[in-house]
Amino acid sequence: MAGGKLASNYSAWKKLQTLYDSTHKSLNLRELFDSDPKRFEKYHRIWTPSSDSSKQNTSILLDFSKNLINEQIFETLLELAREVDIPSATEDLFTGKHINTSEDRAVLHIALRNFSAQSDPKWAISEPGVDEVHPVLEHIHHFSDAVRSGEWKGYTGKSIKSIVNIGIGGSDLGPVMVTEALKAYSKRDLNAHFVSNIDGTHLAETLLKCDPETTLFIVASKTFTTQETITNAESARAWFLSHAHDRSHIARHFVALSTNTKAVTEFGIAKENMFQFWDWVGGRYSLWSAIGLSIALVIGYENFESLLNGAHAMDKHFRTAPLEQNLPVILALVGIWYNDFYGSQTHALLPYDQYLNKFADYFQQGDMESNGKFVTKDGHRVDYQTGPIIWGAAGTNGQHSFYQLVHQGTKLIPADFLAPATSLNPIESSKHHRILLSNFFAQPEALAFGKTEDEVRKEVGANATEALVKSKVFEGNRPSNSIMFPVVTPHLLGALIAMYEHKIFVQGTIWGINSFGEALPPIISYKYSHAFKILDQMGVELGKVLAKNILKQLGSPGDVKGHDSSSISPFIEHSVMLPHSSHRRATATAPSSANALAGSPPSRRSPFHSDYNSKPRFKRVGSYQIRIVDNKELYKDLASEAICSIDRPKLENGEKVDINFTEFRPVTSYTWIDKKEPVILVPGK
């Protein structure tokens, strides 16, 4: 199993540093192409899947000839991959070794799309849960078919017309990207929405487009404790119940992607509507799992399975192809050349296809969360750069925003240009696509070869000022990869995503870091703290812990302590959203989603602005009185949710008691009924 050796200790790494020192000032892409007419032939690869997938019209051309490499540099990069023993590390991945060392887990997103295990023993994986993958896929198949066909009905007998995926991170970014990329294959009368942000605006604006009678909510949270997801889900449930008025109807309109059966059923979701996945599925690699339910609903299960098959085809290539022919390995090595020797801080993903406009967003998480580490597996602090900053936008939009800096700025920004040879929308005999492709081919060429001062002088004439001439010079020598494929299909997209996943794995292996680790001090869920713990990325953990502490202090400025002078107090003093001790009674009514500062336009109201929902539904941290109008063991519900403490175990109807709220969170089980009192609750309908 690959260890955590510092990359800088490999002999090939030291050789690369020597090569960089001796060549980086002299390597020139114009000269490299002029001196070698066969440069493209040497530095391009074409991948086509095996014959059993040939009907999918899938192939990928990788042109890496416009990189600042020569034969010696490329061979030394391959030497580095051999010294690290990438083939052995790859086998560890595919055979279920526990390469996630911080959590002692296998990393088996590849098992979610493994269609060879039954026919080829080489692909069999002995890890608990792997044998449950195909039953879950069948569950997804039957459920998605039922919803898409109209067989699945809402509580009033109407078919589902809208789905709302509630998740964050990998539970959101993957489905968002894939459903956008494969929109051409979607069921156009089934509207897909995605809610991730804890900002209530995201949910409120989404629900304005939904009808509770025809909306299906997908709550995507492995532990069913993720704060943003569960808060949004509870508020969505409150909105739904304000119309349905019966908790039993939740089962027809909410499903869960989770492993926490108890929490899911307590929420009101039927156990049979819970889709399972496993702890060896990392969030940023989870779109192949039950997290992809929204994808299957949008594009149909057959297309979803084709997506998985495409990824598996790339898995086969990555596992079996020689290093010098291996697309993910080549991309990884070229990336390391710039990241660690040229000192590039970023890498741009530039798809020339509007359907792929979320591709860079998706791999921001995939790459930066995986390789944003500075400690190796064996605990050493690295003395080199690890993961790059990933960013980008769809062409040609980027050409009108940031390409100027890429061409003439002072930063070296390696880029991947991606484009399909054929458009799915051949408007005016593909006129639009021809223009698009002309830009796709022109930009890497301009970056590589630029425009010399002599060329500029010929262009502007003898009367041009020196300043004008100098400003029009493009130095070129800006590296890029060009990646082309026939057309965007589910199979192709699966292969493309898997190619970048494996690139990330190779780079992390060379750097000696744990690309899959999420080992942290545990953070306790705000609701199910008695039973479950949340693991998240180390770098995010500190902020979450601070946020949790700050959340408890938001009651009034006097509660705030232990922070720097700019952190919280000034904002609380000027905030209209947070109740101060001097005006708690005045702010008992919670503002609707958008009108706190400016007011809602009269022609458009928040979905939380009905008579039911306009009653205050958000508890403030602090001490209050509560009058129980109909107890129904309300005190048990409150105590079990760990949101307050009550000074006596039994309450009588109409009785007032003191209550102390220790959390600031939405309440979906109860309704406030009397605005004359600070806080008065009855059980919700």
C-alpha positions as CSV (number, residue, x, y, z in Angstrom):
1,M,0.0,0.0,0.0
2,A,1.3,3.4,-1.0
3,G,2.7,5.3,2.0
4,G,3.1,8.9,2.9
5,K,6.6,9.5,1.7
6,L,7.4,13.1,0.9
7,A,7.4,13.6,-2.8
8,S,10.5,15.7,-2.6
9,N,12.5,12.7,-1.4
10,Y,12.0,10.8,-4.6
11,S,15.0,10.8,-6.9
12,A,12.8,11.5,-9.9
13,W,11.4,14.6,-8.2
14,K,14.9,15.9,-7.6
15,K,15.8,15.2,-11.2
16,L,12.7,17.1,-12.3
17,Q,13.8,20.1,-10.2
18,T,17.2,20.0,-12.0
19,L,15.5,19.8,-15.3
20,Y,13.2,22.8,-14.5
21,D,16.2,24.9,-13.3
22,S,18.1,24.2,-16.6
23,T,15.2,24.4,-19.1
24,H,12.4,26.7,-17.9
25,K,13.9,29.8,-19.3
26,S,14.6,28.3,-22.7
27,L,11.6,26.1,-23.3
28,N,9.5,27.8,-26.0
29,L,6.4,26.2,-27.5
30,R,6.9,27.9,-30.9
31,E,10.4,26.5,-31.1
32,L,9.3,23.1,-29.9
33,F,6.7,22.8,-32.6
34,D,9.0,24.3,-35.3
35,S,11.8,21.8,-34.5
36,D,9.5,18.8,-34.3
37,P,6.8,18.4,-37.0
38,K,5.6,15.2,-35.3
39,R,5.2,16.8,-31.9
40,F,1.4,16.4,-31.9
41,E,1.8,12.7,-32.8
42,K,4.1,12.2,-29.8
43,Y,2.0,14.1,-27.3
44,H,-1.5,13.1,-27.9
45,R,-3.5,10.0,-26.9
46,I,-6.9,8.7,-28.0
47,W,-8.9,6.5,-25.6
48,T,-11.7,4.3,-26.9
49,P,-13.5,1.9,-24.6
50,S,-13.4,-1.8,-25.2
51,S,-15.7,-3.4,-27.9
52,D,-18.5,-4.1,-25.5
53,S,-19.0,-0.3,-25.1
54,S,-18.2,0.7,-28.6
55,K,-21.8,1.3,-29.4
56,Q,-21.8,4.3,-27.0
57,N,-20.0,6.6,-29.4
58,T,-17.5,7.3,-26.7
59,S,-13.8,8.3,-27.2
60,I,-11.6,11.0,-25.8
61,L,-8.7,12.7,-27.5
62,L,-6.2,14.2,-25.2
63,D,-3.8,16.7,-26.9
64,F,-1.0,17.6,-24.4
65,S,1.4,18.8,-27.1
66,K,1.0,22.5,-26.0
67,N,2.8,21.9,-22.7
68,L,6.2,23.1,-21.6
69,I,7.7,19.6,-21.8
70,N,10.2,17.8,-24.0
71,E,11.0,14.1,-24.2
72,Q,13.4,14.2,-21.3
73,I,10.9,16.0,-19.1
74,F,8.0,13.7,-20.0
75,E,10.1,10.6,-19.5
76,T,11.2,11.9,-16.0
77,L,7.6,12.6,-15.1
78,L,6.8,8.9,-16.0
79,E,9.8,7.9,-14.0
80,L,8.3,9.7,-11.0
81,A,5.1,7.7,-11.4
82,R,7.0,4.5,-11.6
83,E,9.1,5.3,-8.5
84,V,6.0,6.2,-6.5
85,D,4.5,2.9,-7.9
86,I,1.3,4.3,-9.2
87,P,0.3,0.8,-10.6
88,S,0.5,-0.7,-7.2
89,A,-1.5,2.2,-5.6
90,T,-4.1,1.7,-8.3
91,E,-4.5,-2.0,-7.4
92,D,-4.9,-1.0,-3.8
93,L,-7.8,1.2,-4.8
94,F,-9.5,-1.3,-7.0
95,T,-9.1,-4.3,-4.6
96,G,-10.6,-2.5,-1.6
97,K,-7.4,-1.9,0.4
98,H,-8.0,0.6,3.2
99,I,-6.2,3.5,1.5
100,N,-8.2,6.0,3.4
101,T,-5.8,5.6,6.3
102,S,-7.2,8.4,8.6
103,E,-10.5,6.6,8.8
104,D,-9.2,3.1,8.1
105,R,-11.6,2.7,5.2
106,A,-11.6,1.4,1.6
107,V,-12.3,3.9,-1.1
108,L,-14.9,2.3,-3.3
109,H,-16.8,4.8,-5.4
110,I,-15.4,2.6,-8.2
111,A,-17.5,-0.3,-6.8
112,L,-20.7,1.7,-7.4
113,R,-20.2,1.4,-11.2
114,N,-18.4,-2.0,-11.3
115,F,-20.3,-4.0,-13.9
116,S,-17.5,-6.5,-14.4
117,A,-17.4,-8.2,-10.9
118,Q,-19.7,-11.0,-11.8
119,S,-18.0,-12.0,-15.0
120,D,-14.3,-11.3,-14.1
121,P,-12.9,-12.3,-10.7
122,K,-10.2,-9.6,-11.1
123,W,-12.9,-7.0,-10.5
124,A,-14.4,-8.7,-7.4
125,I,-14.1,-6.7,-4.2
126,S,-14.4,-8.2,-0.7
127,E,-15.6,-5.4,1.4
128,P,-18.9,-5.3,3.4
129,G,-21.6,-3.5,1.5
130,V,-20.3,-4.1,-2.0
131,D,-22.8,-6.9,-2.5
132,E,-25.6,-4.4,-1.7
133,V,-24.8,-2.0,-4.5
134,H,-26.9,-3.7,-7.2
135,P,-30.0,-4.0,-5.0
136,V,-29.8,-0.3,-4.3
137,L,-29.5,0.3,-8.1
138,E,-32.6,-1.8,-8.6
139,H,-34.3,0.3,-5.9
140,I,-33.4,3.5,-7.8
141,H,-34.5,1.9,-11.0
142,H,-38.0,0.9,-9.8
143,F,-38.6,4.2,-7.9
144,S,-37.4,6.5,-10.7
145,D,-39.5,4.5,-13.2
146,A,-42.6,4.9,-11.0
147,V,-42.2,8.6,-10.6
148,R,-41.4,9.3,-14.2
149,S,-44.3,7.2,-15.5
150,G,-46.8,8.9,-13.2
151,E,-47.4,5.7,-11.3
152,W,-46.1,7.4,-8.1
153,K,-48.8,9.8,-6.9
154,G,-48.8,12.6,-4.4
155,Y,-51.2,12.9,-1.5
156,T,-54.0,14.3,-3.7
157,G,-53.5,11.6,-6.4
158,K,-51.6,13.9,-8.8
159,S,-48.3,12.8,-10.5
160,I,-45.0,14.4,-9.5
161,K,-44.0,17.4,-11.6
162,S,-41.1,18.8,-9.5
163,I,-38.3,17.3,-7.5
164,V,-36.3,19.2,-5.0
165,N,-32.9,17.7,-4.0
166,I,-31.9,19.0,-0.6
167,G,-28.2,18.4,0.1
168,I,-24.9,20.1,0.3
169,G,-21.4,19.4,-1.0
170,G,-21.2,16.2,-2.8
171,S,-24.9,15.6,-2.2
172,D,-25.6,18.6,-4.3
173,L,-22.7,19.5,-6.7
174,G,-22.6,16.1,-8.4
175,P,-26.3,15.9,-9.2
176,V,-26.4,19.6,-10.2
177,M,-23.6,19.2,-12.6
178,V,-24.8,15.9,-14.2
179,T,-28.4,16.9,-14.6
180,E,-27.2,20.1,-16.3
181,A,-24.7,18.3,-18.5
182,L,-27.3,15.8,-19.5
183,K,-30.3,18.2,-19.8
184,A,-30.7,17.1,-23.4
185,Y,-31.7,13.6,-22.1
186,S,-34.1,14.9,-19.4
187,K,-37.8,14.5,-19.0
188,R,-38.8,18.0,-19.8
189,D,-42.0,18.0,-17.8
190,L,-40.3,17.0,-14.6
191,N,-38.7,20.1,-13.1
192,A,-35.5,19.5,-11.0
193,H,-34.5,21.9,-8.3
194,F,-31.5,21.8,-5.9
195,V,-31.3,23.4,-2.5
196,S,-28.0,23.5,-0.6
197,N,-27.5,26.9,1.0
198,I,-28.5,27.4,4.6
199,D,-29.6,30.9,3.6
200,G,-33.4,30.6,3.6
201,T,-33.6,32.5,0.4
202,H,-32.4,29.4,-1.5
203,L,-35.3,27.3,-0.2
204,A,-37.8,30.1,-0.4
205,E,-37.1,30.9,-4.0
206,T,-37.2,27.3,-4.9
207,L,-40.6,26.6,-3.2
208,L,-42.1,29.6,-5.1
209,K,-41.8,27.4,-8.2
210,C,-43.3,24.3,-6.6
211,D,-46.8,22.9,-5.9
212,P,-46.9,20.9,-2.7
213,E,-49.4,18.4,-4.3
214,T,-46.9,17.6,-7.1
215,T,-43.5,18.0,-5.5
216,L,-41.1,15.3,-4.3
217,F,-38.3,16.2,-1.9
218,I,-35.1,14.2,-1.8
219,V,-33.2,14.6,1.5
220,A,-29.6,13.7,0.8
221,S,-27.6,13.2,4.0
222,K,-25.6,10.1,4.9
223,T,-26.0,10.6,8.6
224,F,-29.2,12.6,8.4
225,T,-27.6,15.1,10.7
226,T,-25.9,17.6,8.3
227,Q,-27.0,20.9,9.7
228,E,-27.7,22.8,6.4
229,T,-29.5,19.8,4.9
230,I,-31.7,18.9,7.9
231,T,-32.6,22.5,8.6
232,N,-33.7,23.0,4.9
233,A,-35.5,19.7,5.0
234,E,-37.4,20.6,8.2
235,S,-38.5,23.9,6.7
236,A,-39.5,22.2,3.5
237,R,-41.6,19.8,5.6
238,A,-43.2,22.7,7.4
239,W,-44.1,24.3,4.1
240,F,-45.5,21.0,2.8
241,L,-47.6,20.4,6.0
242,S,-49.0,23.9,5.9
243,H,-50.8,22.7,2.8
244,A,-51.2,18.9,3.4
245,H,-52.1,19.2,7.2
246,D,-51.4,15.5,7.8
247,R,-48.0,14.1,8.7
248,S,-48.9,10.8,7.0
249,H,-48.7,12.5,3.6
250,I,-44.9,13.1,4.2
251,A,-44.3,9.5,3.0
252,R,-45.6,10.3,-0.5
253,H,-43.5,13.5,-0.9
254,F,-40.2,12.9,0.9
255,V,-37.5,10.3,0.4
256,A,-34.1,10.0,2.0
257,L,-30.6,9.1,0.9
258,S,-29.2,8.1,4.2
259,T,-27.9,5.3,6.4
260,N,-29.7,6.6,9.5
261,T,-33.0,4.6,9.6
262,K,-34.1,5.9,13.0
263,A,-33.7,9.6,12.1
264,V,-35.3,9.1,8.7
265,T,-38.4,7.4,10.1
266,E,-38.7,10.0,12.9
267,F,-38.7,12.7,10.2
268,G,-41.8,11.0,8.7
269,I,-40.2,9.3,5.7
270,A,-41.1,5.6,5.2
271,K,-38.3,3.2,5.7
272,E,-38.9,1.7,2.2
273,N,-38.3,5.1,0.7
274,M,-34.8,5.3,2.2
275,F,-32.0,4.7,-0.3
276,Q,-28.8,3.2,1.3
277,F,-25.2,4.0,0.7
278,W,-22.0,3.2,2.6
279,D,-19.2,4.8,4.6
280,W,-16.7,3.9,1.9
281,V,-18.4,6.4,-0.4
282,G,-16.9,9.8,0.0
283,G,-19.4,12.7,-0.5
284,R,-17.4,14.2,-3.4
285,Y,-17.4,10.8,-5.2
286,S,-21.0,9.9,-4.4
287,L,-23.0,10.8,-7.5
288,W,-22.7,7.2,-8.6
289,S,-24.5,6.1,-5.5
290,A,-28.0,6.7,-4.2
291,I,-27.0,10.4,-4.2
292,G,-27.6,10.1,-8.0
293,L,-31.3,9.4,-7.5
294,S,-32.2,12.9,-8.7
295,I,-30.1,12.2,-11.8
296,A,-32.0,9.0,-12.5
297,L,-35.3,10.8,-12.0
298,V,-34.3,13.5,-14.5
299,I,-32.6,11.5,-17.3
300,G,-34.1,8.0,-16.6
301,Y,-32.5,5.0,-15.1
302,E,-31.2,3.6,-18.4
303,N,-29.2,6.8,-19.0
304,F,-28.1,6.8,-15.4
305,E,-26.8,3.3,-15.8
306,S,-25.1,4.4,-19.0
307,L,-23.3,7.1,-17.0
308,L,-22.1,4.5,-14.6
309,N,-21.0,2.3,-17.5
310,G,-19.0,5.1,-19.0
311,A,-17.2,5.7,-15.7
312,H,-16.5,1.9,-15.4
313,A,-15.0,1.9,-18.9
314,M,-12.6,4.7,-17.8
315,D,-11.8,2.7,-14.6
316,K,-10.7,-0.2,-16.8
317,H,-8.5,2.1,-18.8
318,F,-6.9,3.6,-15.7
319,R,-6.3,0.2,-14.1
320,T,-4.8,-1.5,-17.1
321,A,-3.3,1.0,-19.5
322,P,0.5,1.6,-19.4
323,L,1.5,4.8,-17.6
324,E,2.7,6.4,-20.9
325,Q,-0.8,5.7,-22.5
326,N,-2.9,6.4,-19.4
327,L,-5.0,9.6,-19.7
328,P,-5.5,10.2,-16.0
329,V,-1.8,9.6,-15.3
330,I,-0.7,11.9,-18.0
331,L,-3.0,14.7,-16.8
332,A,-1.8,14.2,-13.3
333,L,1.9,14.3,-14.2
334,V,1.6,17.4,-16.4
335,G,-0.3,19.1,-13.6
336,I,2.4,18.4,-11.1
337,W,5.0,19.8,-13.5
338,Y,3.3,23.2,-13.3
339,N,2.0,23.1,-9.7
340,D,5.3,22.0,-8.1
341,F,8.0,23.2,-10.4
342,Y,6.6,26.3,-12.2
343,G,4.8,27.4,-9.1
344,S,1.4,27.7,-10.7
345,Q,-1.3,28.2,-8.1
346,T,-4.4,27.5,-10.2
347,H,-5.7,25.3,-12.9
348,A,-8.6,26.3,-15.2
349,L,-11.2,24.0,-16.6
350,L,-12.7,25.6,-19.7
351,P,-15.5,23.5,-21.4
352,Y,-16.7,24.7,-24.7
353,D,-20.1,23.3,-24.2
354,Q,-22.9,25.1,-22.4
355,Y,-24.2,21.8,-21.0
356,L,-20.9,21.5,-19.1
357,N,-21.1,24.9,-17.5
358,K,-21.1,23.4,-14.0
359,F,-18.1,21.1,-14.7
360,A,-15.5,23.4,-13.0
361,D,-17.8,24.0,-10.0
362,Y,-18.0,20.2,-9.5
363,F,-14.3,19.6,-9.6
364,Q,-13.6,22.5,-7.4
365,Q,-14.8,20.3,-4.6
366,G,-13.5,17.1,-6.2
367,D,-10.0,18.3,-6.4
368,M,-9.6,20.9,-3.7
369,E,-11.3,19.0,-1.0
370,S,-9.4,15.8,-1.9
371,N,-5.9,17.3,-2.3
372,G,-6.1,20.4,-0.2
373,K,-3.9,18.9,2.5
374,F,-0.5,19.8,3.8
375,V,0.3,16.7,5.9
376,T,1.3,13.4,4.4
377,K,-0.2,10.0,5.4
378,D,2.6,9.4,7.8
379,G,2.4,12.9,9.4
380,H,5.0,14.9,7.7
381,R,4.4,18.5,6.7
382,V,5.0,18.8,3.0
383,D,7.7,21.0,1.6
384,Y,6.1,21.5,-1.8
385,Q,2.7,22.5,-3.2
386,T,-0.2,20.1,-3.1
387,G,-3.7,20.6,-4.7
388,P,-4.2,23.6,-7.1
389,I,-7.0,26.1,-7.1
390,I,-9.6,24.8,-9.6
391,W,-11.8,27.3,-11.4
392,G,-13.2,28.0,-14.8
393,A,-16.3,28.8,-16.9
394,A,-17.9,27.8,-20.1
395,G,-16.5,29.2,-23.3
396,T,-16.9,31.6,-24.9
397,N,-18.2,33.4,-21.9
398,G,-14.8,33.3,-20.2
399,Q,-13.2,34.9,-23.2
400,H,-15.2,38.0,-22.3
401,S,-14.3,38.0,-18.7
402,F,-11.0,36.5,-17.5
403,Y,-9.1,35.3,-20.6
404,Q,-7.3,38.6,-20.8
405,L,-5.4,37.7,-17.6
406,V,-4.7,34.2,-18.8
407,H,-3.2,35.6,-22.1
408,Q,-1.3,38.7,-20.9
409,G,-1.3,38.6,-17.1
410,T,1.7,37.9,-14.9
411,K,0.4,34.5,-13.7
412,L,1.0,31.2,-15.4
413,I,-2.4,29.4,-15.5
414,P,-2.4,26.0,-17.1
415,A,-5.8,25.2,-18.6
416,D,-7.8,22.3,-19.9
417,F,-10.0,23.1,-22.9
418,L,-12.8,20.6,-23.4
419,A,-15.3,20.4,-26.4
420,P,-17.5,18.0,-28.2
421,A,-17.0,17.6,-32.0
422,T,-20.8,17.5,-32.5
423,S,-23.5,19.7,-30.9
424,L,-26.7,18.3,-29.5
425,N,-28.3,21.5,-30.8
426,P,-27.2,22.0,-34.4
427,I,-28.9,25.3,-34.9
428,E,-28.7,26.7,-38.5
429,S,-26.8,23.7,-39.7
430,S,-24.4,23.9,-36.8
431,K,-23.5,27.5,-37.5
432,H,-23.2,28.2,-33.8
433,H,-21.2,25.1,-33.1
434,R,-18.7,25.9,-35.8
435,I,-18.1,29.4,-34.3
436,L,-17.8,27.8,-30.9
437,L,-15.2,25.3,-32.1
438,S,-13.3,27.9,-34.0
439,N,-12.7,29.6,-30.6
440,F,-11.9,26.3,-28.9
441,F,-9.1,25.7,-31.4
442,A,-7.9,29.3,-31.5
443,Q,-7.5,30.0,-27.8
444,P,-5.0,27.2,-27.0
445,E,-3.1,28.2,-30.1
446,A,-3.0,31.9,-29.1
447,L,-1.9,30.9,-25.5
448,A,0.9,28.7,-26.8
449,F,2.3,30.9,-29.7
450,G,1.2,34.4,-28.8
451,K,2.0,37.3,-31.1
452,T,5.6,38.6,-31.5
453,E,6.6,42.3,-31.6
454,D,7.4,41.9,-35.3
455,E,4.0,40.5,-36.0
456,V,2.4,43.4,-34.1
457,R,4.4,46.0,-36.0
458,K,3.3,44.6,-39.3
459,E,-0.3,44.7,-38.0
460,V,-0.4,48.2,-36.7
461,G,1.8,50.0,-39.2
462,A,4.8,52.2,-38.9
463,N,3.0,55.1,-37.3
464,A,2.0,53.2,-34.1
465,T,3.4,54.3,-30.8
466,E,5.8,52.1,-29.0
467,A,3.4,51.9,-26.1
468,L,0.7,50.5,-28.5
469,V,3.1,48.0,-30.0
470,K,4.2,46.7,-26.6
471,S,0.6,46.4,-25.3
472,K,-0.4,44.2,-28.3
473,V,2.4,41.7,-27.8
474,F,1.4,38.3,-26.6
475,E,4.3,36.4,-25.2
476,G,2.6,33.1,-25.6
477,N,4.2,30.0,-24.0
478,R,1.1,29.6,-21.9
479,P,0.4,25.8,-21.5
480,S,-2.9,24.0,-22.1
481,N,-4.4,20.6,-22.7
482,S,-7.1,20.1,-25.4
483,I,-9.7,17.4,-24.8
484,M,-12.2,16.5,-27.5
485,F,-14.9,13.9,-27.7
486,P,-17.6,13.1,-30.3
487,V,-20.7,14.3,-28.4
488,V,-21.9,14.7,-24.8
489,T,-23.7,11.5,-23.9
490,P,-24.3,9.9,-20.4
491,H,-21.6,7.3,-21.2
492,L,-19.1,9.9,-22.3
493,L,-19.8,12.1,-19.3
494,G,-19.3,9.2,-16.9
495,A,-15.9,8.5,-18.6
496,L,-14.9,12.2,-18.4
497,I,-15.7,12.5,-14.7
498,A,-13.9,9.3,-13.9
499,M,-10.8,10.5,-15.8
500,Y,-10.6,13.5,-13.6
501,E,-11.3,11.5,-10.4
502,H,-8.3,9.3,-11.2
503,K,-6.1,12.2,-12.0
504,I,-6.8,13.6,-8.5
505,F,-6.0,10.2,-7.0
506,V,-2.6,9.9,-8.9
507,Q,-1.6,13.4,-7.8
508,G,-2.5,12.8,-4.2
509,T,-0.6,9.5,-4.2
510,I,2.5,11.2,-5.6
511,W,2.2,14.0,-2.9
512,G,1.9,11.3,-0.2
513,I,-1.4,12.7,1.1
514,N,-4.7,11.1,1.8
515,S,-7.0,12.3,-1.0
516,F,-10.0,10.6,0.6
517,G,-9.5,11.3,4.3
518,E,-12.1,13.0,6.4
519,A,-10.6,12.2,9.8
520,L,-11.5,14.9,12.3
521,P,-12.3,15.6,15.9
522,P,-16.0,14.7,15.8
523,I,-18.6,17.5,15.6
524,I,-21.9,16.6,17.3
525,S,-25.1,17.0,15.4
526,Y,-27.3,19.8,16.7
527,K,-30.3,17.5,16.8
528,Y,-29.2,13.8,17.1
529,S,-26.2,14.5,19.3
530,H,-27.0,11.6,21.5
531,A,-26.5,9.0,18.8
532,F,-24.6,10.2,15.8
533,K,-21.4,12.1,15.0
534,I,-20.6,14.0,11.9
535,L,-17.2,13.7,10.1
536,D,-16.2,16.4,7.7
537,Q,-13.0,17.8,6.1
538,M,-10.4,18.9,8.6
539,G,-10.0,22.3,7.1
540,V,-13.8,22.9,7.4
541,E,-14.0,21.6,10.9
542,L,-12.5,24.6,12.7
543,G,-15.0,26.9,11.1
544,K,-17.9,24.6,12.0
545,V,-16.9,24.5,15.6
546,L,-16.6,28.2,15.8
547,A,-20.0,28.6,14.0
548,K,-21.6,26.3,16.5
549,N,-20.3,28.3,19.4
550,I,-21.2,31.6,17.8
551,L,-24.7,30.3,17.1
552,K,-25.3,30.0,20.9
553,Q,-24.2,33.6,21.4
554,L,-26.4,35.3,18.8
555,G,-29.1,36.1,21.3
556,S,-27.7,39.5,22.3
557,P,-24.5,41.5,22.1
558,G,-23.9,40.8,25.8
559,D,-23.7,37.1,25.1
560,V,-20.8,37.5,22.7
561,K,-17.3,36.8,24.1
562,G,-14.1,35.2,23.1
563,H,-13.8,36.6,19.6
564,D,-11.8,39.4,18.0
565,S,-13.2,42.9,17.8
566,S,-14.4,42.5,14.2
567,S,-16.0,39.1,14.3
568,I,-19.5,39.3,15.7
569,S,-20.5,42.1,18.0
570,P,-20.5,45.0,15.5
571,F,-22.8,43.0,13.2
572,I,-25.2,42.0,16.0
573,E,-25.5,45.6,17.0
574,H,-26.6,46.7,13.6
575,S,-28.6,43.6,12.6
576,V,-32.4,43.7,12.4
577,M,-32.6,39.9,12.3
578,L,-31.2,39.0,15.7
579,P,-33.1,39.9,18.8
580,H,-31.4,41.9,21.5
581,S,-32.5,41.6,25.1
582,S,-34.1,45.0,25.0
583,H,-36.5,44.2,22.2
584,R,-37.1,40.4,22.3
585,R,-40.9,40.9,22.6
586,A,-40.9,43.3,19.6
587,T,-39.1,40.8,17.4
588,A,-41.1,37.7,18.4
589,T,-42.5,37.5,14.9
590,A,-39.9,36.1,12.5
591,P,-39.5,38.0,9.3
592,S,-40.3,36.2,6.0
593,S,-37.5,35.0,3.9
594,A,-36.7,38.2,1.9
595,N,-38.3,41.2,3.5
596,A,-36.1,41.8,6.6
597,L,-34.3,44.7,5.1
598,A,-36.2,45.9,2.1
599,G,-39.6,44.4,2.2
600,S,-41.2,42.0,-0.2
601,P,-42.7,43.3,-3.4
602,P,-46.5,43.3,-3.2
603,S,-46.8,41.1,-6.3
604,R,-44.6,38.3,-5.0
605,R,-44.7,36.7,-1.5
606,S,-42.5,34.2,0.1
607,P,-43.8,30.6,0.3
608,F,-43.4,31.0,4.1
609,H,-45.8,34.0,4.1
610,S,-49.2,32.2,4.4
611,D,-51.4,32.6,7.5
612,Y,-50.0,29.4,8.8
613,N,-46.4,30.2,8.2
614,S,-46.5,33.9,8.9
615,K,-46.8,33.1,12.6
616,P,-43.4,33.3,14.3
617,R,-41.7,29.9,13.9
618,F,-38.1,30.6,14.8
619,K,-37.0,30.3,18.4
620,R,-34.6,32.9,19.8
621,V,-31.8,31.9,22.1
622,G,-32.6,33.0,25.7
623,S,-35.2,32.6,28.5
624,Y,-38.9,32.8,27.8
625,Q,-42.2,31.8,29.2
626,I,-44.3,29.2,27.4
627,R,-48.0,28.4,27.9
628,I,-49.0,24.9,27.0
629,V,-52.5,25.0,25.4
630,D,-52.7,21.3,24.7
631,N,-49.7,19.5,26.0
632,K,-49.9,16.1,24.3
633,E,-46.5,15.3,25.8
634,L,-45.1,18.3,24.1
635,Y,-42.4,18.6,26.8
636,K,-41.1,15.2,25.7
637,D,-40.7,16.3,22.1
638,L,-38.9,19.5,23.1
639,A,-36.6,17.7,25.4
640,S,-35.7,15.0,23.0
641,E,-34.8,17.5,20.4
642,A,-32.3,19.0,22.8
643,I,-33.3,22.6,22.0
644,C,-34.5,23.7,25.4
645,S,-34.6,22.9,29.1
646,I,-37.9,22.8,31.1
647,D,-38.0,23.3,34.8
648,R,-40.6,20.6,35.6
649,P,-41.4,17.2,34.0
650,K,-45.2,17.6,33.7
651,L,-47.2,20.4,32.2
652,E,-50.9,21.1,32.5
653,N,-53.1,22.7,29.8
654,G,-52.9,26.5,30.0
655,E,-50.1,26.5,32.5
656,K,-47.1,28.8,32.1
657,V,-43.5,27.7,32.8
658,D,-40.1,29.1,32.2
659,I,-38.2,27.7,29.3
660,N,-34.6,28.3,28.1
661,F,-33.8,27.8,24.5
662,T,-30.2,26.7,24.0
663,E,-30.2,26.5,20.2
664,F,-31.2,28.9,17.4
665,R,-33.0,26.7,14.9
666,P,-36.2,26.4,13.0
667,V,-39.1,24.6,14.6
668,T,-41.3,22.5,12.4
669,S,-43.4,20.6,14.9
670,Y,-45.2,23.5,16.6
671,T,-47.1,26.6,15.8
672,W,-46.9,29.9,17.6
673,I,-50.4,31.1,18.3
674,D,-50.5,34.3,20.4
675,K,-48.4,37.3,19.3
676,K,-49.1,39.1,22.6
677,E,-46.9,36.7,24.4
678,P,-43.1,36.3,23.7
679,V,-43.4,32.6,23.0
680,I,-46.5,30.4,23.0
681,L,-46.6,27.0,21.3
682,V,-49.1,24.3,20.5
683,P,-48.4,21.0,18.7
684,G,-48.4,21.5,15.0
685,K,-51.2,20.1,12.7
